[in-house]
Amino acid sequence: EHFKALGVGQTVTLAPGKAHVVRVTFSAGDAAGERECSLRLNVKDNDFASQTISVAGVGYEEEIVFVGLPEGLDDELRFDDGPIGDARSVTFYIKNVAKKHVRFEWPEEDAENPPDFTFKPRVGHLHVGASKAIEVTF
């Protein structure tokens, strides 16, 4: 039920050196976790050439998503170019899409080894469905 293979059950004739693509799709459904299935390739009139192909997929739920990243990106934070030594800041939002409250924490500042990026707020909690603005300075 989690995997669909288009063309399963069809007989395909392959010329020597040719290939045939079987498209397999995965849908985790409503539950997170790993799913597995096997596809069997049978060769007509040659049982020794039959193959079993294992297929695996993992479904997961994100707890926090990023919203409003620059340039409309989903998972990348970009800063404008600028002179060395001049700080640049970007603001985006994190949103709790989990079914529970979550705590977030960005890397801590260290006096001996200062970070390249600072986050404000650095630590916090997000209630279910809540969003919070995060300012990152580079």
VMD Tcl script that draws the C-alpha trace (Angstrom):
set ca {
  {0.00 0.00 0.00}
  {2.98 2.36 0.51}
  {4.72 1.54 -2.78}
  {3.35 1.66 -6.31}
  {5.26 0.35 -9.30}
  {3.90 1.33 -12.70}
  {3.92 -1.51 -15.20}
  {4.04 -4.35 -12.66}
  {2.62 -7.54 -14.14}
  {3.40 -6.51 -17.72}
  {5.47 -8.58 -20.08}
  {8.24 -6.54 -21.66}
  {10.52 -7.72 -24.45}
  {14.02 -6.28 -24.23}
  {16.44 -6.26 -27.14}
  {20.05 -7.11 -26.22}
  {21.78 -4.17 -24.48}
  {18.52 -2.26 -23.94}
  {16.88 -1.20 -20.67}
  {13.35 -0.75 -19.37}
  {12.47 1.71 -16.58}
  {9.97 0.77 -13.89}
  {8.86 3.81 -11.90}
  {8.33 3.13 -8.19}
  {6.65 5.73 -5.97}
  {6.50 5.81 -2.16}
  {3.89 7.32 0.13}
  {4.38 7.05 3.89}
  {0.69 7.51 4.60}
  {-0.23 8.90 8.01}
  {2.49 7.23 10.08}
  {6.20 7.89 10.34}
  {8.62 4.99 10.02}
  {10.47 2.77 7.60}
  {8.63 0.70 5.01}
  {10.02 -2.06 2.78}
  {8.84 -4.18 -0.11}
  {10.29 -6.46 -2.77}
  {9.82 -6.48 -6.51}
  {10.42 -9.69 -8.40}
  {11.71 -9.71 -11.97}
  {11.07 -12.98 -13.77}
  {12.83 -13.93 -16.99}
  {10.71 -16.05 -19.30}
  {12.07 -19.55 -19.83}
  {15.03 -18.94 -17.47}
  {14.26 -19.26 -13.76}
  {17.97 -18.80 -12.88}
  {17.98 -15.22 -14.22}
  {15.10 -14.04 -12.01}
  {15.92 -11.17 -9.63}
  {14.43 -9.77 -6.43}
  {14.80 -6.04 -5.89}
  {14.39 -4.62 -2.36}
  {12.82 -1.19 -2.04}
  {12.77 0.91 1.15}
  {11.32 4.27 2.11}
  {11.17 6.31 5.30}
  {8.29 8.55 6.28}
  {8.86 11.32 8.80}
  {7.10 14.34 10.18}
  {8.82 17.68 10.44}
  {8.33 19.40 13.76}
  {9.56 22.82 12.69}
  {9.51 24.41 9.23}
  {11.27 27.54 8.02}
  {9.10 30.29 6.56}
  {10.16 33.47 4.77}
  {13.75 32.56 3.95}
  {15.37 35.02 1.54}
  {14.94 34.41 -2.19}
  {12.03 32.03 -1.50}
  {14.35 29.15 -0.60}
  {13.10 26.23 1.54}
  {16.25 25.13 3.34}
  {19.01 27.63 2.66}
  {19.81 30.94 4.33}
  {21.55 33.47 2.08}
  {23.03 36.80 3.08}
  {23.66 39.71 0.75}
  {27.28 40.32 -0.23}
  {29.07 43.02 1.70}
  {32.44 44.31 2.83}
  {34.48 42.24 5.27}
  {33.80 43.28 8.86}
  {30.30 44.65 8.18}
  {27.57 42.64 9.86}
  {24.62 41.49 7.79}
  {21.33 40.26 9.22}
  {18.44 38.20 7.90}
  {15.09 37.56 9.57}
  {12.94 34.50 8.93}
  {10.31 32.56 10.87}
  {10.22 29.10 12.37}
  {6.81 27.46 12.68}
  {5.80 24.52 14.85}
  {3.88 22.03 12.69}
  {4.12 19.21 15.26}
  {1.30 17.96 17.45}
  {3.18 18.99 20.59}
  {5.07 21.97 21.98}
  {8.72 22.06 20.90}
  {11.86 23.68 22.24}
  {14.47 25.15 19.92}
  {18.07 26.07 20.60}
  {20.66 27.58 18.26}
  {24.44 27.25 18.86}
  {25.70 28.97 21.99}
  {28.13 31.87 21.81}
  {31.60 31.00 23.11}
  {34.04 33.78 24.15}
  {37.10 31.72 23.11}
  {35.64 30.64 19.79}
  {32.96 33.13 18.73}
  {30.44 31.80 16.19}
  {30.19 33.15 12.66}
  {26.43 33.46 13.12}
  {24.38 34.74 16.05}
  {20.68 33.93 16.48}
  {18.09 36.03 18.33}
  {16.33 34.53 20.15}
  {18.84 31.72 20.66}
  {16.57 29.53 22.81}
  {12.81 29.29 23.02}
  {9.62 27.27 22.97}
  {6.97 27.09 20.28}
  {3.42 26.06 21.06}
  {1.53 23.93 18.55}
  {0.91 26.00 15.39}
  {2.94 28.98 16.67}
  {5.59 30.90 14.71}
  {8.53 32.97 15.91}
  {10.75 35.47 14.08}
  {14.45 34.60 14.17}
  {17.14 37.17 13.37}
  {20.49 35.77 12.21}
  {23.54 38.02 12.04}
  {26.69 37.14 10.10}
}
mol new
graphics top color blue
foreach p $ca { graphics top sphere $p radius 0.5 }
foreach p [lrange $ca 0 end-1] q [lrange $ca 1 end] { graphics top cylinder $p $q radius 0.2 }
display resetview
